[in-house]
Amino acid sequence: MLERLALENVGPARAMQLDFAPRANLITGDNGLGKSFLLDLSWWALTRRWPREVNLRMTSGYPARPRDPNAEAWIDVGVRGKTRSVQYKVGYSPADQCWRVPQGKPPMPGLVLYAHADGSFSVWDPARNYSDDVGRRPAYVFTEAEVWDGLTYTVDGRVVPLCKGLLSDWSGWIRAGDDNAQSMESVLMALSPSDDPALAIRPSEPARLSVDDARDIPCIETTYAGQVPILHASAGVRRTVALAYMLTWAWSEHRIAAELRRDEPTDQIVMLFDEVESHLHPRWQRSILPALWNLGPTLPGSGRLQLLVSTHSPLVLASAEPWFDGAQDAWFDIDLEGEPLEPCLLRRTFTTQGTTGGWLTSEAFDLATDRNEEAEGAYLRAMALLEQADPPLSEVMDAHNELVRTFPDVDRFLVRWNAFVEDRGGTP
């Protein structure tokens, strides 16, 4: 479990500090202010390797560098291991172009899974990666294509499979009807929208796409199109299926490795999820976060689950309102502040907004209104006129015409405005 990160001269801000909550940690902020960077850094703090160091085919997960290359840079880390909390502070070595991590094994945080925004995944397994043995993999890092088609590495000219990939594994699980098939189905049901059973992702028998493709492609059963090969499914469904697969695969392989090592499986999972709403319809955005919170019991034998989630979605934040508990959860927001403007990380108080519009105008997204840009401009001009003691009728009518063009007839503000126009001698 990740407990703390403190940064100096690293990333987009001069300094940042996060004291993580044990259950869910939500990260918001505008594009380019460092949300993905914080998740990359969190993965590194838990595993001591950057995703792209492990797999050079990755297009994300690059090693962090000092903001000012001529000044000292520090990363202060607090991790809760299997039996105790460990804190350490590391600096950047310009000569070696790397961070000077402590010698020996890192604290064992449990199973760590990172869902990157581009569809790639990173997995760190305490039973398979927690070792100083020469040749042991430091982590399993998958590009989006490798999630589906499999991950291999080459040693002494021989290709060694690390993971068969979603298409092969899921087909085999379905046909065998084994525990992995049941676990995958349970996770998919948990991740599907809860308010419409017709949208549930249900596995179906694998099928061939064509006579020229010898693969058995897993399928899902839909109420509207029958059996659909997963490769023909929407981007949102494919991302959900990929998440379910990586969870099922990682947990299954961890249990197998723990048994071979005669160890007990870990009772902790840390999940990092960048842009959790990516590709998802609003109905799915509204249900994904509660589903992730409830995933722990879905995985056989698993226990505690810590989430680190970045989002741009007001629906995701609104969905947290019935669940959010300040004793177990935290909300971190990155805003531009100061002179000159710089990214500033704040742990904000999570306050119920009641609607997604309320979240759009909250500190999370900082919009003036929940309307489109034209309607917002008309509204702000009208509000300025309402505050004047004796606004010119010509300006009032210009504002009125703009409101009528951009607002629906039943808008409550427009009703109030019409009364104001009449009072000023105009005709609504």
Disulfide bonds with the S-S distance in Angstrom:
none
